[in-house]
Amino acid sequence: MFDSPIGRCPVCGQMVLLDQTRRECAREHGCDKTIPCPLEQYFTGIDFSVDQPKESLRDKGF
């Protein structure tokens, strides 16, 4: 089962996953950086492909 939020992008004309960053979506769909993204407010903004700052606190017992 796949329950990621999706939305139709009027720029690329495709359905895009909104549980990613804008940069990841632009790379996947070949969007140009100079074009404003109409879906920008809906992206999570969290890049889960890199270590998040609080991940290092788990080793310290937090």
PDB file of N, CA, C and O in Angstrom, chain B, residues numbered from 101:
ATOM      1  N   MET B 101       0.839  -1.173   0.000  1.00  0.00           N
ATOM      2  CA  MET B 101       0.000   0.000   0.000  1.00  0.00           C
ATOM      3  C   MET B 101       0.885   1.238   0.000  1.00  0.00           C
ATOM      4  O   MET B 101       1.879   1.299   0.725  1.00  0.00           O
ATOM      5  N   PHE B 102       0.531   2.202  -0.796  1.00  0.00           N
ATOM      6  CA  PHE B 102       1.307   3.432  -0.957  1.00  0.00           C
ATOM      7  C   PHE B 102       0.403   4.606  -0.591  1.00  0.00           C
ATOM      8  O   PHE B 102      -0.602   4.850  -1.258  1.00  0.00           O
ATOM      9  N   ASP B 103       0.760   5.328   0.461  1.00  0.00           N
ATOM     10  CA  ASP B 103      -0.114   6.408   0.900  1.00  0.00           C
ATOM     11  C   ASP B 103       0.585   7.761   0.998  1.00  0.00           C
ATOM     12  O   ASP B 103       0.224   8.599   1.824  1.00  0.00           O
ATOM     13  N   SER B 104       1.561   7.958   0.171  1.00  0.00           N
ATOM     14  CA  SER B 104       2.270   9.233   0.144  1.00  0.00           C
ATOM     15  C   SER B 104       1.372  10.305  -0.449  1.00  0.00           C
ATOM     16  O   SER B 104       0.628  10.031  -1.390  1.00  0.00           O
ATOM     17  N   PRO B 105       1.427  11.537   0.089  1.00  0.00           N
ATOM     18  CA  PRO B 105       0.630  12.603  -0.522  1.00  0.00           C
ATOM     19  C   PRO B 105       1.160  12.936  -1.909  1.00  0.00           C
ATOM     20  O   PRO B 105       2.371  12.999  -2.121  1.00  0.00           O
ATOM     21  N   ILE B 106       0.258  13.146  -2.840  1.00  0.00           N
ATOM     22  CA  ILE B 106       0.645  13.461  -4.208  1.00  0.00           C
ATOM     23  C   ILE B 106      -0.127  14.685  -4.683  1.00  0.00           C
ATOM     24  O   ILE B 106      -1.169  15.040  -4.131  1.00  0.00           O
ATOM     25  N   GLY B 107       0.400  15.305  -5.698  1.00  0.00           N
ATOM     26  CA  GLY B 107      -0.265  16.448  -6.304  1.00  0.00           C
ATOM     27  C   GLY B 107       0.131  16.557  -7.760  1.00  0.00           C
ATOM     28  O   GLY B 107       1.206  16.107  -8.155  1.00  0.00           O
ATOM     29  N   ARG B 108      -0.741  17.157  -8.563  1.00  0.00           N
ATOM     30  CA  ARG B 108      -0.442  17.346  -9.980  1.00  0.00           C
ATOM     31  C   ARG B 108       0.311  18.660 -10.147  1.00  0.00           C
ATOM     32  O   ARG B 108      -0.139  19.711  -9.691  1.00  0.00           O
ATOM     33  N   CYS B 109       1.452  18.584 -10.801  1.00  0.00           N
ATOM     34  CA  CYS B 109       2.270  19.765 -11.038  1.00  0.00           C
ATOM     35  C   CYS B 109       1.898  20.371 -12.387  1.00  0.00           C
ATOM     36  O   CYS B 109       1.999  19.699 -13.414  1.00  0.00           O
ATOM     37  N   PRO B 110       1.471  21.631 -12.398  1.00  0.00           N
ATOM     38  CA  PRO B 110       1.121  22.264 -13.669  1.00  0.00           C
ATOM     39  C   PRO B 110       2.340  22.611 -14.529  1.00  0.00           C
ATOM     40  O   PRO B 110       2.197  22.878 -15.722  1.00  0.00           O
ATOM     41  N   VAL B 111       3.531  22.610 -13.934  1.00  0.00           N
ATOM     42  CA  VAL B 111       4.746  22.933 -14.689  1.00  0.00           C
ATOM     43  C   VAL B 111       5.205  21.737 -15.517  1.00  0.00           C
ATOM     44  O   VAL B 111       5.422  21.857 -16.723  1.00  0.00           O
ATOM     45  N   CYS B 112       5.353  20.577 -14.862  1.00  0.00           N
ATOM     46  CA  CYS B 112       5.831  19.400 -15.601  1.00  0.00           C
ATOM     47  C   CYS B 112       4.688  18.539 -16.115  1.00  0.00           C
ATOM     48  O   CYS B 112       4.901  17.653 -16.943  1.00  0.00           O
ATOM     49  N   GLY B 113       3.460  18.794 -15.626  1.00  0.00           N
ATOM     50  CA  GLY B 113       2.298  18.052 -16.102  1.00  0.00           C
ATOM     51  C   GLY B 113       2.221  16.632 -15.584  1.00  0.00           C
ATOM     52  O   GLY B 113       1.545  15.794 -16.180  1.00  0.00           O
ATOM     53  N   GLN B 114       2.907  16.344 -14.473  1.00  0.00           N
ATOM     54  CA  GLN B 114       2.924  14.995 -13.911  1.00  0.00           C
ATOM     55  C   GLN B 114       2.465  15.021 -12.465  1.00  0.00           C
ATOM     56  O   GLN B 114       2.429  16.073 -11.826  1.00  0.00           O
ATOM     57  N   MET B 115       2.116  13.848 -11.960  1.00  0.00           N
ATOM     58  CA  MET B 115       1.806  13.702 -10.545  1.00  0.00           C
ATOM     59  C   MET B 115       3.141  13.599  -9.808  1.00  0.00           C
ATOM     60  O   MET B 115       4.027  12.853 -10.225  1.00  0.00           O
ATOM     61  N   VAL B 116       3.281  14.343  -8.720  1.00  0.00           N
ATOM     62  CA  VAL B 116       4.534  14.334  -7.967  1.00  0.00           C
ATOM     63  C   VAL B 116       4.261  13.966  -6.518  1.00  0.00           C
ATOM     64  O   VAL B 116       3.192  14.252  -5.977  1.00  0.00           O
ATOM     65  N   LEU B 117       5.249  13.326  -5.898  1.00  0.00           N
ATOM     66  CA  LEU B 117       5.167  12.975  -4.485  1.00  0.00           C
ATOM     67  C   LEU B 117       5.502  14.208  -3.655  1.00  0.00           C
ATOM     68  O   LEU B 117       6.477  14.903  -3.940  1.00  0.00           O
ATOM     69  N   LEU B 118       4.709  14.478  -2.643  1.00  0.00           N
ATOM     70  CA  LEU B 118       4.919  15.669  -1.832  1.00  0.00           C
ATOM     71  C   LEU B 118       5.649  15.375  -0.522  1.00  0.00           C
ATOM     72  O   LEU B 118       5.871  16.285   0.276  1.00  0.00           O
ATOM     73  N   ASP B 119       6.024  14.120  -0.293  1.00  0.00           N
ATOM     74  CA  ASP B 119       6.775  13.792   0.919  1.00  0.00           C
ATOM     75  C   ASP B 119       8.278  13.782   0.643  1.00  0.00           C
ATOM     76  O   ASP B 119       9.005  12.932   1.156  1.00  0.00           O
ATOM     77  N   GLN B 120       8.727  14.712  -0.154  1.00  0.00           N
ATOM     78  CA  GLN B 120      10.136  14.876  -0.498  1.00  0.00           C
ATOM     79  C   GLN B 120      10.453  16.361  -0.477  1.00  0.00           C
ATOM     80  O   GLN B 120       9.570  17.177  -0.211  1.00  0.00           O
ATOM     81  N   THR B 121      11.682  16.719  -0.748  1.00  0.00           N
ATOM     82  CA  THR B 121      12.019  18.133  -0.819  1.00  0.00           C
ATOM     83  C   THR B 121      11.770  18.639  -2.233  1.00  0.00           C
ATOM     84  O   THR B 121      11.653  17.859  -3.178  1.00  0.00           O
ATOM     85  N   ARG B 122      11.693  19.944  -2.357  1.00  0.00           N
ATOM     86  CA  ARG B 122      11.496  20.545  -3.683  1.00  0.00           C
ATOM     87  C   ARG B 122      12.663  20.201  -4.588  1.00  0.00           C
ATOM     88  O   ARG B 122      12.469  19.936  -5.775  1.00  0.00           O
ATOM     89  N   ARG B 123      13.873  20.203  -4.044  1.00  0.00           N
ATOM     90  CA  ARG B 123      15.063  19.891  -4.840  1.00  0.00           C
ATOM     91  C   ARG B 123      15.012  18.463  -5.381  1.00  0.00           C
ATOM     92  O   ARG B 123      15.362  18.220  -6.536  1.00  0.00           O
ATOM     93  N   GLU B 124      14.575  17.519  -4.542  1.00  0.00           N
ATOM     94  CA  GLU B 124      14.461  16.133  -4.999  1.00  0.00           C
ATOM     95  C   GLU B 124      13.430  16.014  -6.118  1.00  0.00           C
ATOM     96  O   GLU B 124      13.651  15.311  -7.104  1.00  0.00           O
ATOM     97  N   CYS B 125      12.317  16.697  -5.961  1.00  0.00           N
ATOM     98  CA  CYS B 125      11.272  16.652  -6.988  1.00  0.00           C
ATOM     99  C   CYS B 125      11.776  17.270  -8.293  1.00  0.00           C
ATOM    100  O   CYS B 125      11.562  16.708  -9.367  1.00  0.00           O
ATOM    101  N   ALA B 126      12.440  18.419  -8.205  1.00  0.00           N
ATOM    102  CA  ALA B 126      12.954  19.086  -9.403  1.00  0.00           C
ATOM    103  C   ALA B 126      13.958  18.210 -10.134  1.00  0.00           C
ATOM    104  O   ALA B 126      13.965  18.152 -11.364  1.00  0.00           O
ATOM    105  N   ARG B 127      14.810  17.527  -9.368  1.00  0.00           N
ATOM    106  CA  ARG B 127      15.788  16.641  -9.987  1.00  0.00           C
ATOM    107  C   ARG B 127      15.095  15.475 -10.687  1.00  0.00           C
ATOM    108  O   ARG B 127      15.480  15.094 -11.792  1.00  0.00           O
ATOM    109  N   GLU B 128      14.088  14.919 -10.054  1.00  0.00           N
ATOM    110  CA  GLU B 128      13.371  13.773 -10.616  1.00  0.00           C
ATOM    111  C   GLU B 128      12.584  14.135 -11.877  1.00  0.00           C
ATOM    112  O   GLU B 128      12.499  13.335 -12.809  1.00  0.00           O
ATOM    113  N   HIS B 129      12.010  15.336 -11.904  1.00  0.00           N
ATOM    114  CA  HIS B 129      11.150  15.722 -13.019  1.00  0.00           C
ATOM    115  C   HIS B 129      11.820  16.683 -13.996  1.00  0.00           C
ATOM    116  O   HIS B 129      11.186  17.146 -14.944  1.00  0.00           O
ATOM    117  N   GLY B 130      13.096  16.982 -13.771  1.00  0.00           N
ATOM    118  CA  GLY B 130      13.850  17.806 -14.703  1.00  0.00           C
ATOM    119  C   GLY B 130      13.430  19.264 -14.740  1.00  0.00           C
ATOM    120  O   GLY B 130      13.500  19.905 -15.789  1.00  0.00           O
ATOM    121  N   CYS B 131      12.992  19.797 -13.598  1.00  0.00           N
ATOM    122  CA  CYS B 131      12.569  21.195 -13.547  1.00  0.00           C
ATOM    123  C   CYS B 131      13.769  22.128 -13.462  1.00  0.00           C
ATOM    124  O   CYS B 131      14.794  21.805 -12.863  1.00  0.00           O
ATOM    125  N   ASP B 132      13.614  23.275 -14.071  1.00  0.00           N
ATOM    126  CA  ASP B 132      14.647  24.309 -14.071  1.00  0.00           C
ATOM    127  C   ASP B 132      14.554  25.119 -12.779  1.00  0.00           C
ATOM    128  O   ASP B 132      13.455  25.421 -12.314  1.00  0.00           O
ATOM    129  N   LYS B 133      15.697  25.472 -12.200  1.00  0.00           N
ATOM    130  CA  LYS B 133      15.721  26.237 -10.944  1.00  0.00           C
ATOM    131  C   LYS B 133      15.129  27.635 -11.092  1.00  0.00           C
ATOM    132  O   LYS B 133      14.696  28.231 -10.106  1.00  0.00           O
ATOM    133  N   THR B 134      15.106  28.159 -12.308  1.00  0.00           N
ATOM    134  CA  THR B 134      14.632  29.527 -12.518  1.00  0.00           C
ATOM    135  C   THR B 134      13.107  29.635 -12.539  1.00  0.00           C
ATOM    136  O   THR B 134      12.567  30.736 -12.431  1.00  0.00           O
ATOM    137  N   ILE B 135      12.414  28.514 -12.676  1.00  0.00           N
ATOM    138  CA  ILE B 135      10.951  28.520 -12.717  1.00  0.00           C
ATOM    139  C   ILE B 135      10.410  28.355 -11.299  1.00  0.00           C
ATOM    140  O   ILE B 135      10.768  27.393 -10.620  1.00  0.00           O
ATOM    141  N   PRO B 136       9.562  29.264 -10.838  1.00  0.00           N
ATOM    142  CA  PRO B 136       8.981  29.121  -9.496  1.00  0.00           C
ATOM    143  C   PRO B 136       8.128  27.853  -9.407  1.00  0.00           C
ATOM    144  O   PRO B 136       7.379  27.529 -10.329  1.00  0.00           O
ATOM    145  N   CYS B 137       8.252  27.159  -8.306  1.00  0.00           N
ATOM    146  CA  CYS B 137       7.497  25.914  -8.126  1.00  0.00           C
ATOM    147  C   CYS B 137       6.128  26.222  -7.528  1.00  0.00           C
ATOM    148  O   CYS B 137       6.049  26.782  -6.435  1.00  0.00           O
ATOM    149  N   PRO B 138       5.042  25.864  -8.228  1.00  0.00           N
ATOM    150  CA  PRO B 138       3.705  26.142  -7.715  1.00  0.00           C
ATOM    151  C   PRO B 138       3.314  25.243  -6.530  1.00  0.00           C
ATOM    152  O   PRO B 138       2.337  25.527  -5.836  1.00  0.00           O
ATOM    153  N   LEU B 139       4.066  24.174  -6.300  1.00  0.00           N
ATOM    154  CA  LEU B 139       3.761  23.243  -5.204  1.00  0.00           C
ATOM    155  C   LEU B 139       4.716  23.391  -4.023  1.00  0.00           C
ATOM    156  O   LEU B 139       4.655  22.593  -3.087  1.00  0.00           O
ATOM    157  N   GLU B 140       5.586  24.377  -4.042  1.00  0.00           N
ATOM    158  CA  GLU B 140       6.643  24.494  -3.035  1.00  0.00           C
ATOM    159  C   GLU B 140       6.110  24.452  -1.600  1.00  0.00           C
ATOM    160  O   GLU B 140       6.739  23.840  -0.736  1.00  0.00           O
ATOM    161  N   GLN B 141       5.002  25.068  -1.334  1.00  0.00           N
ATOM    162  CA  GLN B 141       4.472  25.108   0.033  1.00  0.00           C
ATOM    163  C   GLN B 141       4.005  23.744   0.537  1.00  0.00           C
ATOM    164  O   GLN B 141       3.793  23.572   1.737  1.00  0.00           O
ATOM    165  N   TYR B 142       3.844  22.778  -0.360  1.00  0.00           N
ATOM    166  CA  TYR B 142       3.340  21.465   0.031  1.00  0.00           C
ATOM    167  C   TYR B 142       4.431  20.434   0.309  1.00  0.00           C
ATOM    168  O   TYR B 142       4.143  19.379   0.874  1.00  0.00           O
ATOM    169  N   PHE B 143       5.663  20.712  -0.070  1.00  0.00           N
ATOM    170  CA  PHE B 143       6.740  19.754   0.169  1.00  0.00           C
ATOM    171  C   PHE B 143       7.126  19.748   1.635  1.00  0.00           C
ATOM    172  O   PHE B 143       6.945  20.745   2.333  1.00  0.00           O
ATOM    173  N   THR B 144       7.663  18.616   2.110  1.00  0.00           N
ATOM    174  CA  THR B 144       8.016  18.490   3.520  1.00  0.00           C
ATOM    175  C   THR B 144       9.192  19.373   3.889  1.00  0.00           C
ATOM    176  O   THR B 144       9.232  19.918   4.992  1.00  0.00           O
ATOM    177  N   GLY B 145      10.150  19.526   2.986  1.00  0.00           N
ATOM    178  CA  GLY B 145      11.330  20.319   3.299  1.00  0.00           C
ATOM    179  C   GLY B 145      12.377  19.551   4.066  1.00  0.00           C
ATOM    180  O   GLY B 145      13.443  20.096   4.355  1.00  0.00           O
ATOM    181  N   ILE B 146      12.111  18.297   4.409  1.00  0.00           N
ATOM    182  CA  ILE B 146      13.065  17.479   5.153  1.00  0.00           C
ATOM    183  C   ILE B 146      13.702  16.492   4.199  1.00  0.00           C
ATOM    184  O   ILE B 146      13.014  15.690   3.567  1.00  0.00           O
ATOM    185  N   ASP B 147      15.014  16.554   4.100  1.00  0.00           N
ATOM    186  CA  ASP B 147      15.751  15.631   3.231  1.00  0.00           C
ATOM    187  C   ASP B 147      16.168  14.427   4.064  1.00  0.00           C
ATOM    188  O   ASP B 147      17.142  14.497   4.815  1.00  0.00           O
ATOM    189  N   PHE B 148      15.438  13.326   3.936  1.00  0.00           N
ATOM    190  CA  PHE B 148      15.706  12.136   4.727  1.00  0.00           C
ATOM    191  C   PHE B 148      16.900  11.342   4.215  1.00  0.00           C
ATOM    192  O   PHE B 148      17.268  10.331   4.814  1.00  0.00           O
ATOM    193  N   SER B 149      17.508  11.778   3.123  1.00  0.00           N
ATOM    194  CA  SER B 149      18.661  11.058   2.593  1.00  0.00           C
ATOM    195  C   SER B 149      19.961  11.454   3.304  1.00  0.00           C
ATOM    196  O   SER B 149      20.999  10.836   3.070  1.00  0.00           O
ATOM    197  N   VAL B 150      19.917  12.468   4.164  1.00  0.00           N
ATOM    198  CA  VAL B 150      21.095  12.884   4.930  1.00  0.00           C
ATOM    199  C   VAL B 150      20.790  12.755   6.419  1.00  0.00           C
ATOM    200  O   VAL B 150      19.629  12.792   6.825  1.00  0.00           O
ATOM    201  N   ASP B 151      21.834  12.604   7.229  1.00  0.00           N
ATOM    202  CA  ASP B 151      21.649  12.510   8.672  1.00  0.00           C
ATOM    203  C   ASP B 151      21.097  13.819   9.217  1.00  0.00           C
ATOM    204  O   ASP B 151      21.603  14.899   8.912  1.00  0.00           O
ATOM    205  N   GLN B 152      20.066  13.706  10.017  1.00  0.00           N
ATOM    206  CA  GLN B 152      19.474  14.876  10.653  1.00  0.00           C
ATOM    207  C   GLN B 152      20.240  15.192  11.937  1.00  0.00           C
ATOM    208  O   GLN B 152      20.759  14.276  12.575  1.00  0.00           O
ATOM    209  N   PRO B 153      20.323  16.457  12.328  1.00  0.00           N
ATOM    210  CA  PRO B 153      21.108  16.842  13.504  1.00  0.00           C
ATOM    211  C   PRO B 153      20.761  16.075  14.774  1.00  0.00           C
ATOM    212  O   PRO B 153      21.665  15.721  15.530  1.00  0.00           O
ATOM    213  N   LYS B 154      19.494  15.810  15.032  1.00  0.00           N
ATOM    214  CA  LYS B 154      19.145  15.131  16.275  1.00  0.00           C
ATOM    215  C   LYS B 154      19.444  13.644  16.262  1.00  0.00           C
ATOM    216  O   LYS B 154      19.384  13.005  17.312  1.00  0.00           O
ATOM    217  N   GLU B 155      19.764  13.074  15.114  1.00  0.00           N
ATOM    218  CA  GLU B 155      20.128  11.655  15.066  1.00  0.00           C
ATOM    219  C   GLU B 155      21.367  11.376  15.908  1.00  0.00           C
ATOM    220  O   GLU B 155      21.493  10.299  16.490  1.00  0.00           O
ATOM    221  N   SER B 156      22.277  12.336  15.974  1.00  0.00           N
ATOM    222  CA  SER B 156      23.507  12.135  16.757  1.00  0.00           C
ATOM    223  C   SER B 156      23.210  12.106  18.256  1.00  0.00           C
ATOM    224  O   SER B 156      24.019  11.588  19.025  1.00  0.00           O
ATOM    225  N   LEU B 157      22.078  12.644  18.685  1.00  0.00           N
ATOM    226  CA  LEU B 157      21.727  12.658  20.105  1.00  0.00           C
ATOM    227  C   LEU B 157      21.268  11.294  20.602  1.00  0.00           C
ATOM    228  O   LEU B 157      21.310  11.034  21.805  1.00  0.00           O
ATOM    229  N   ARG B 158      20.835  10.429  19.713  1.00  0.00           N
ATOM    230  CA  ARG B 158      20.389   9.096  20.130  1.00  0.00           C
ATOM    231  C   ARG B 158      21.511   8.298  20.766  1.00  0.00           C
ATOM    232  O   ARG B 158      21.271   7.525  21.694  1.00  0.00           O
ATOM    233  N   ASP B 159      22.742   8.473  20.280  1.00  0.00           N
ATOM    234  CA  ASP B 159      23.888   7.784  20.853  1.00  0.00           C
ATOM    235  C   ASP B 159      24.197   8.279  22.260  1.00  0.00           C
ATOM    236  O   ASP B 159      24.867   7.593  23.031  1.00  0.00           O
ATOM    237  N   LYS B 160      23.706   9.475  22.595  1.00  0.00           N
ATOM    238  CA  LYS B 160      23.959  10.062  23.907  1.00  0.00           C
ATOM    239  C   LYS B 160      22.821   9.820  24.889  1.00  0.00           C
ATOM    240  O   LYS B 160      22.846  10.335  26.007  1.00  0.00           O
ATOM    241  N   GLY B 161      21.824   9.040  24.480  1.00  0.00           N
ATOM    242  CA  GLY B 161      20.718   8.691  25.360  1.00  0.00           C
ATOM    243  C   GLY B 161      19.507   9.581  25.287  1.00  0.00           C
ATOM    244  O   GLY B 161      18.617   9.478  26.130  1.00  0.00           O
ATOM    245  N   PHE B 162      19.449  10.453  24.303  1.00  0.00           N
ATOM    246  CA  PHE B 162      18.284  11.331  24.161  1.00  0.00           C
ATOM    247  C   PHE B 162      17.307  10.767  23.175  1.00  0.00           C
ATOM    248  O   PHE B 162      16.264  11.371  22.925  1.00  0.00           O
TER     249      PHE B 162
END
